Amino acid sequence: SISDVVNVFPEPIAAFATGNVCFGSPSLFVNQSGVPGGETFTSSWSFSGGLSSNQNDPSVVFQNSGMQQATLTVTSNSGCTDQTTQLLTVYNSPNAGFNATQNCENLPTQFNDLSTSQDGSIVAWNWSFGDGNSDGNPSPVHTYNAPGTYNVCLTISDSSTGCYSTYCDSVTVTGSVLCNLA
C-alpha cells in the first residue's frame, strides 16, 4: 500500500468595513479578514479608478462620485486566498461657502451661509471667526473688537451622508474711525 501525507491548510476569510464614502475625502477601509488558527495573511486592495493598496487598513480618496467598487484579496502564508467585493456609493461632498457684510470694528458683522449640498441637506455649521471665537448657527452675527484681517472658516456637514466641506476666506475689519467716514 502507498501512503502520502497531505497538508490541508485553513482558508482565509476576506471581509472589510467602511463608513459613508465621500467624494474627494479620505475614506478608511478596515480589514476584518482572518484565517482560522490565527495564521497571518497579506492583503491586496483594488478600487474603481485604478486605485490600489497593499496596506492592511488603507485610506482611499475616490476621484469620482456614484457607484464605485472595492475589492479585497487576502492570501494566507500557506498560499490560500479569498476575495470579497463591495459596491459603494461615493457621495458628493457639500460645498461650503459664505459672505460677510458690514465689516467694522465693534459693529455686528453678518455672515451669510452660501453652502449647497447635492446628496442631502446641511445639518451642522461650525464657524471659526479667526479671533478665537466660534459659532454653530447657519448665518451668525459676530462682532470684532479690533481692526485687522481675520481668517474665517466654515465647516458644514450633510445629513444623510455625513460628508463635510470646509471653506476659509479672509475678512478685513475696518477701524471704527474709517467706518464712520464711509
C-alpha positions in Angstrom: 0.0 0.0 0.0 1.1 3.5 -0.8 0.6 6.4 1.6 1.2 10.1 1.2 1.0 13.0 3.6 -1.5 15.7 2.5 -1.4 19.0 4.2 -4.7 20.8 4.5 -4.5 24.5 5.3 -7.3 26.7 6.6 -8.9 29.0 4.1 -8.7 32.7 4.9 -12.0 34.7 5.1 -11.8 38.1 3.4 -14.0 40.8 5.0 -13.9 44.6 5.4 -16.0 47.6 6.5 -16.1 51.3 5.8 -18.3 54.2 6.7 -20.0 56.5 4.2 -17.7 57.3 1.4 -17.4 61.0 0.3 -16.0 62.2 -3.0 -12.7 63.9 -2.6 -12.3 63.0 1.1 -10.2 60.2 2.6 -12.2 57.0 3.5 -10.8 54.4 5.8 -11.3 50.7 4.8 -11.0 48.5 7.9 -9.8 45.0 7.1 -11.8 42.4 9.1 -10.3 39.4 7.5 -8.9 36.4 9.3 -7.5 32.9 9.0 -8.8 30.1 11.3 -6.0 29.1 13.7 -4.5 32.6 13.6 -2.3 32.2 10.6 -1.0 35.5 9.2 -2.0 36.8 5.8 -1.3 39.6 3.4 -3.9 42.0 1.9 -4.3 43.4 -1.6 -6.9 46.0 -2.4 -8.2 47.3 -5.7 -10.7 50.1 -6.2 -12.5 51.7 -9.0 -10.5 54.3 -11.0 -7.3 52.2 -10.9 -6.5 52.8 -7.2 -4.8 50.0 -5.2 -3.1 49.3 -1.9 -1.3 46.6 0.0 -1.9 48.2 3.4 -4.0 46.3 5.9 -6.4 49.3 6.5 -5.9 51.7 3.6 -7.3 55.3 3.4 -8.6 56.0 -0.1 -9.7 59.2 -1.9 -12.2 58.4 -4.7 -11.9 60.7 -7.7 -15.5 60.2 -8.9 -18.9 60.1 -7.2 -21.6 57.5 -7.8 -21.2 53.7 -7.6 -17.7 52.5 -7.1 -16.1 49.1 -6.4 -13.7 48.0 -3.6 -12.1 44.5 -3.8 -10.0 42.9 -1.0 -7.9 39.8 -1.7 -6.3 38.1 1.3 -3.6 35.4 1.0 -2.5 33.3 3.9 1.1 32.3 4.5 0.3 28.9 3.1 -0.9 30.4 -0.2 -4.6 30.0 0.2 -6.7 33.1 -0.9 -10.2 34.6 -0.5 -11.7 37.6 -2.1 -14.6 39.9 -1.4 -16.0 42.8 -3.4 -18.4 45.6 -2.3 -20.2 48.1 -4.4 -20.1 51.5 -2.6 -22.0 54.7 -3.2 -19.5 57.6 -3.2 -21.5 60.7 -2.2 -20.9 64.2 -3.4 -19.5 66.3 -0.7 -21.4 69.5 0.1 -19.8 72.8 -1.0 -19.2 75.3 1.9 -19.3 79.0 1.1 -20.2 82.3 2.8 -20.0 86.1 2.5 -19.8 88.7 5.2 -21.3 92.2 5.3 -20.6 95.3 7.5 -17.0 94.6 8.5 -16.4 97.4 11.0 -14.7 97.2 14.4 -17.2 97.0 17.3 -20.2 96.6 14.9 -22.0 93.4 14.2 -20.7 91.6 11.0 -23.4 89.4 9.3 -22.1 86.1 8.0 -24.3 84.6 5.3 -24.1 80.8 4.6 -24.0 80.2 0.8 -23.3 76.4 1.1 -25.0 73.8 -1.1 -25.5 70.0 -0.9 -26.4 67.7 -3.8 -26.9 64.5 -1.8 -28.7 65.7 1.4 -29.4 68.7 3.4 -26.9 70.6 5.6 -27.4 69.9 9.3 -24.3 71.3 11.0 -22.3 74.5 10.7 -19.1 75.2 12.5 -17.8 78.8 12.2 -14.3 79.8 13.3 -14.0 83.6 13.1 -10.2 83.9 13.3 -10.2 85.7 16.6 -10.7 82.7 18.9 -14.5 82.8 18.7 -16.8 80.3 17.0 -20.5 79.7 16.4 -22.8 76.8 15.3 -25.6 78.8 13.6 -26.2 78.8 9.8 -25.8 82.5 9.3 -24.4 84.1 12.5 -23.6 87.6 13.6 -20.2 88.3 15.1 -18.6 91.5 16.4 -14.8 92.0 16.0 -13.2 94.1 18.8 -10.2 95.2 16.8 -9.5 96.1 13.1 -7.4 93.7 11.0 -7.7 90.8 8.6 -9.2 87.6 10.0 -9.1 84.1 8.5 -12.7 82.9 8.8 -13.5 79.2 8.2 -16.9 77.5 7.8 -17.2 73.7 8.1 -20.5 72.1 7.1 -21.8 68.6 7.2 -24.5 66.8 5.3 -27.5 65.0 6.9 -27.8 61.7 5.0 -24.1 61.1 4.1 -22.0 62.6 6.9 -19.9 64.2 4.2 -18.4 67.6 5.1 -16.7 70.6 3.5 -14.6 73.5 4.8 -14.3 76.9 3.2 -12.0 79.6 4.5 -11.7 83.3 3.4 -10.1 86.5 4.7 -12.4 89.1 6.3 -11.0 92.5 6.7 -12.4 94.5 9.6 -12.0 98.3 9.3 -11.4 100.5 12.3 -14.4 102.4 13.7 -13.0 105.8 12.6 -12.8 104.8 9.0 -16.2 103.2 9.2 -17.7 106.4 10.4 -16.3 108.3 7.5 -17.9 105.9 4.9 
